[in-house]
Amino acid sequence: GRAIYANTKQFIRYLISSNIGEVCCIFFAAALGFPEPLIPVQLLWVNLVTDGLPATALGFNKADPATMRLPPRRRDESIVTKWVLVRYVIIGVYVGVGTIAGFAWWLMYNPDGPQLTWQEALSHSECEEGAFRFSCSVYSDPAPKTVALSILVLIEMLNALNAISENESMAVVPPYTNIWLILSIILSLALHMMILYVPALAKIFSVSPLSAGEWEAVFWLSIPVILIDEVLKYVTRLKLRRELSSNKSE
């Protein structure tokens, strides 16, 4: 019973934090004045395909080693407590930040990109052909959107690995304990590669193949989501230990 309850929480955690990330990405881009980092069909792809498979596979998580050492939960305890909501928001905000950072990196810092200044990156609505040192077509180039989309997909796959255990470190409950999740992530990434490297699909989704340097940027902007969640899990374990100690003393 406790394992089923925990898996339900992880399913909700994964979807809420991922969706918060998508909202934050669009919000940050609009607030900063950037061009649109993702188009509707790309967001639809993420929600229907790359989100759905790993979320379903989380139902096969094994029980945490410490599950039976925890005190029974209260009848009136919410499935999403204040601290759990804080965790959702922190991870979601990073998903958004990482995605928009990849978009900005391509525009301003990619050695093979246009290397715009901050002001130039924000001038998409004022661009007139010939008025700038670059072509206005840079704002409609599919490459920065592809980098942003790939970061969003990879971050969400790594976030699914975070959801294997609510509070235990990935070193204690490694990813291979849920083989169905691993397979779903492999399939989701394979589908993502397919839309990038099959020309007909790339045209539909307005994406383009990524170079080795762009994939390196995608990786380094995605991997911090694991480190952030490991810190949050550690803080949660400390809070639980204090609660257990206070309950024993009483």
VEXBA-435808 format. One record per residue (C-alpha): residue in three letters; z, x, y. Coordinates in steps of 0.001 Angstrom, whole numbers, plus 500000, padded with zeros to 6 digits. Example, Ala and Ser with C-alpha at 12.3 -4.5 7.8 and 13.67 -1.06 7.14 Angstrom:
BEGIN
ALA507800512300495500SER507140513670498940
END
This chain:
BEGIN
GLY500000500000500000ARG500888502759502430ALA497669504625501611ILE495553501522502259TYR497351500943505566ALA496814504593506557ASN493107504424505701THR492745501286507798LYS494346503109510738GLN492032506087510281PHE488989503807510164ILE490072502195513446ARG490985505577514952TYR487591507055514183LEU485571504153515578ILE487706503663518710SER487786507346519659SER484041507668519013ASN483233504611521115ILE485533505800523906GLY483559509042523850GLU480239507253524234VAL481565505196527148CYS483029508314528801CYS479714510146528462ILE477804507437530331PHE480618507010532873PHE480924510742533644ALA477158511082534052ALA477058508161536496ALA480151509367538374LEU478757512891538760GLY475268511686539655PHE473501513233536672PRO470334511765535174GLU470895509423532237PRO472078511678529354LEU471331509169526576ILE468980506218526387PRO469846502907524655VAL467866503590521469GLN469751506878520991LEU473137505177521406LEU472019502481518983TRP471063505181516466VAL474490506800516742ASN476345503512516341LEU474302502111513464VAL473669505229511380THR475806508270512163ASP478974506246512879GLY478639503723510067LEU478394505965506994PRO481411508250507694ALA483530505300508878THR482935503511505573ALA483702506665503581LEU487123506987505268GLY488239504100503061PHE488257506593500157ASN490827508930501742LYS493633509972499401ALA497250509382500381ASP498875512067502534PRO501404514295500712ALA504140513135503118THR503360509420502874MET506348508472500700ARG508763510608502721LEU508238508486505817PRO510605505579506517PRO509232502041506068ARG507447500748509140ARG508905497819511045ARG507373494371510638ASP506633494186514356GLU505176497700514570SER501718497711516126ILE498915499360514199VAL498045501191517440THR501208502534519072LYS501293504049522574TRP501168507602521220VAL498331506739518819LEU496397505232521737VAL496972508425523738ARG495506510395520830TYR492477508084520701VAL491877508514524421ILE492270512319524418ILE489759512722521589GLY487435510126523128VAL487492511837526514TYR486577515157524900VAL483692513515523031GLY482372512354526397VAL483052515657528152GLY481416517698525383THR478331515498525369ILE477778515579529141ALA478593519325529185GLY475740519945526749PHE473385517932528936ALA474439519901532035TRP474236523211530132TRP470585522636529292LEU469698521785532892MET471634524634534536TYR472460527443532096ASN470031527373529168PRO468008530641529332ASP464931528695528228GLY465619525746530535PRO464901525125534228GLN468223526693535323LEU468801524225538131THR471591524561540635TRP474302521881540687GLN472688520217543698GLU469248520290542070ALA470645518728538900LEU471936515831540984SER468679515349542949HIS466773513439540271SER466534510262542359GLU465168512173545379CYS462702514414543567GLU459131514485544898GLU456493516559543143GLY455887519764545100ALA459027519446547231PHE461157521543544841ARG460679524886543107PHE460377523021539790SER458455520042538477CYS460131516631538680SER459187516180535011VAL462245518284534136TYR464387515188534697SER462479513272532024ASP462330516186529562PRO463665515006526160ALA465334518375525454PRO468597517856527433LYS468974514381525954THR468414515867522488VAL471155518448523081ALA473520515706524315LEU472672513439521368SER473118516277518847ILE476508517172520327LEU477575513534520161VAL476489513287516518LEU478110516574515461ILE481361515875517334GLU481605512511515614MET481014514105512211LEU483795516616512916ASN485972513793514206ALA485450512052510865LEU486846515179509162ASN489852514932511502ALA490395511393510201ILE490896512514506582SER494605512591507396GLU496433510891510241ASN499031513605510784GLU498499516436508303SER496546519555509222MET493105520070507741ALA494590523149506046VAL496993520893504125VAL494575518027503413PRO491163519763503266PRO487885517851503699TYR486893518141500027THR489668515705499075ASN487250512938500125ILE483902513834498573TRP482392510537499744LEU483068511494503348ILE481437514890502835LEU478363513241501309SER478158510674504112ILE478338513435506742ILE475592515405504984LEU473427512282504840SER474093511427508497LEU473192514951509616ALA470070514891507446LEU469003511632509100HIS469640513177512508MET467510516198511600MET464784513834510460ILE464458512125513838LEU464376515541515541TYR461744517201513360VAL459489514318512251PRO457074513894515194ALA456615510113514814LEU460400509539514793ALA460981512044517591LYS458619510027519781ILE460441506761519021PHE463851508251519859SER462619510403522783VAL463968513635521280SER462534517091520587PRO463255519927518119LEU466056522263519186SER465853526056519323ALA468412528363517689GLY470077528941521076GLU470348525208521693TRP471882524635518254GLU474409527381519034ALA475412525536522224VAL475691522283520246PHE478044523961517757TRP480339525598520317LEU480663522432522380SER481423520345519274ILE483952522474517381PRO486852522092519918VAL487344518489518785ILE488924519845515587LEU491233522194517488ILE492316519434519904ASP493139517067517057GLU495035519781515171VAL497264520212518241LEU497765516433518502LYS498645516239514792TYR501168519055515215VAL502824517232518130THR502902514044516041ARG504594515861513135LEU507237517198515508LYS507878513676516821LEU508188512309513269ARG510626515058512276ARG512831514267515247GLU512780510576514368LEU513700511327510757SER516534513627511865SER517937511009514237ASN517738508321511543LYS519644510532509071SER522332511339511624GLU522849507637512222
END
